Amino acid sequence: MTARVEPQSPTLQTPKGQGGLRNVVLAAVDLEKHYDLGGTRVAALNKVSLEVQQGSFLAVMGPSGSGKSTLLNLLGLLDSPDAGRIEIGGRDTAGLNDDTLTRLRRDQIGFIFQSFELIPTLSVRENILLPSELAGRRKEAEARLPQLLERLGLEARLSSNPTQLSGGQRQRVAIARALVHQPLLVLADEPTGNLDSKNGREVLNIFRRGVTELGLTVVMVTHDPLAALEADQIVFLRDGVVAGQVLTHSSEARKRIEEFVGV
């Protein structure tokens, strides 16, 4: 069974400062991934396809075991599909060696995790700049840092370490780390999962403003209907296949979410 998410660009909002058709940042075609569990071959993903255009915000929503984390790992080039292909910025990643994949992942993708993944012995500044320093781009990152810190409200926290921060502040640091090298694509794995409702809402507002005002491209995995509604479009994943999709500004969005959650 092939389940495909067709491009929705004509009806999605174009970010400020951009006109006309947008470029395809991420394309996944007929992705398959299987695992062996106790001698049984289990399909984590079965012919999943989607397309994400520049300046759009896509939420992938599904229950535990639906395959959404597997999908995010494949899209982030952290794992390889058993079949199908992934294109980042129009570049087919199939057949690329490990070093090339590492550079592509490092230079083009920003990751934001539920558990923040900050180094507790480093300061906020050091955590944000570490990936750029490892990539040999610290100078450029430092030039972008002041504006990014102001946008995220972290100016007064540069010398703090993560243990001195609230959960919401830690996630803001993780967002800054993901954005400071200006990635082509941002992948967020349950970014509000460890936050209370207030901090979760603030993180989602950061994503929303980044997409609308800066033209960021975000793919977010979530099980939270309220978080998913902040995106432009929701793809529903169940049992490793795409079970539906909906544009969040449409009148049917909440009804479709309620039906999906209630299944």
C-alpha positions, 0 to 999 in steps of 0.5 A: 500500500502506498500512502502519499502526502501530495504537495499543498503549497498553493494553499499554504501561507507564504512567509513574509518577504517571500513571493511565488512558489517555494522550493522543496526543502525535503522530499521523502518517497516510498520510505520503508523501514523494517525491524526484526523482533524475536524473529518476526519482521515488523514494518515500522514504515510502509511506503511513506511519502511526503514533501515539505516546502521552504517556509512551511511548518509540518506536524507529524502526529501519531500515537506511540508505535506509529512510526513517527520517531522512525520517520524523523530519524530517517528524515534527519539522516540518522538512519537509512531506509530499507527502501525509498529515497530522501532528498534534502534541498533537491539532493538525493541522499541515497548512496552517500558515504558516512562522511558526506551524510555527516556533513549534510546533516551537520550543515543543513539540518537543525535538531531539537529534542524532547530531552534538550540534549544539552551538555551540563558542564558547558555554559549556555553560550558554549552549548549553542556554539559547540556544533558550529565550532566543530564544523569550523564555523564558530566566527559566523555563528558568533556574529549571528548570536546576539540577534538570536539571543534577543529573539529567544530572550536568552541575553541574560543567561549566556554564562549560566549552565543548563542546571540553572535553567528552567525547562522552557529556558533549556528548550530555548537554548536547544532551539538557539543551537539548532538555528545558529548555523541557519539550517535548511531544515529544522526537525523537532522531536516532541519539543514540548513533551517535557514542558508545562503548558505555558512553556510549551506554548512559548516554544510553539510560538517561537516556531510559528514566528520563525516560519512566518517571519524568517522563512524557517522550514520545520517538521515537528513530530508530536502526539499533542493535538494543540501542538499540531494545530500550530503547524500549517499542515498535519500528517497523521501516521498510524501503524507505519503508514500515512492515515490522512492529512489536513491543513490546520487553517481549514474548518475540518482540522479539529474534527479530523484530529478528534477523529484520529485521536479517538480511533 
